[in-house]
């Protein structure tokens, strides 16, 4: 029993410190990499963070692997913990280690966007698109960030159009483009985009709400009231969210 306890203690220490034997580290590294980079459906956020932290603290990994570990840990903090500042710190390290890491720029842009810092988000999406021009997600996010910030709307429209060329009929990008058209006062085009996106995601409160606003501007009072009421029934905070973007009935 004492021997089993010692083995368990040794394994635990190996996670946290670098003084493991080579054979012990091979076993720990295999598990840590699985936790750090395995599919989201198979790994809990805490295991993701633990695995990535083990690799980061090991002192044995290449800069390339460390960059991925920082980026993946940042994703866990951002997407599952809602800790955007902690995530940004990890993305900063990933970019420091790998300055051409498009994915880290994209994910840091998402974190800034969640924090409402759209200017910095757009700067990171600029870098992500520069490094990976065919990244439909980065193009869509830059389109959306520009629409929310209500700036560079022609560029935003170009981003959404290019994203849709790469990823046709994506409901989220249709929503982004609809918002751009709304900002530009092109309400018929906005409604057409929201119609298209709702045909793929009919219970999206955001799309229903924005279509309702666009219909209101076009004097379709009944259609506007119905869309806005349905949107609020799905998400009671949808009007508050868009009011934060400066968009109200």
Secondary structure, DSSP 8 states (H G I E B T S, - for coil): -HHHHHHHHHHHHHHH-S---HHHHHHHHHHHHHHHHS-TTTS-HHHHHHHHHHHHHHS-S-HHHHHHHHHHHHHHIIIII--HHHHHHHHHHHHHH-TT-HHHHHHHHHHHHHTT-HHHHHHHHHHHHHH-TT-HHHHHHHHHHHHHHT--HHHHHHHHHHHHHHSTT-HHHHHHHHHHHHHTT-HHHHHHHHHHHHHH-TT-HHHHHHHHHHHHHTT-HHHHHHHHHHHHHH-TTHHHHHHHTT---
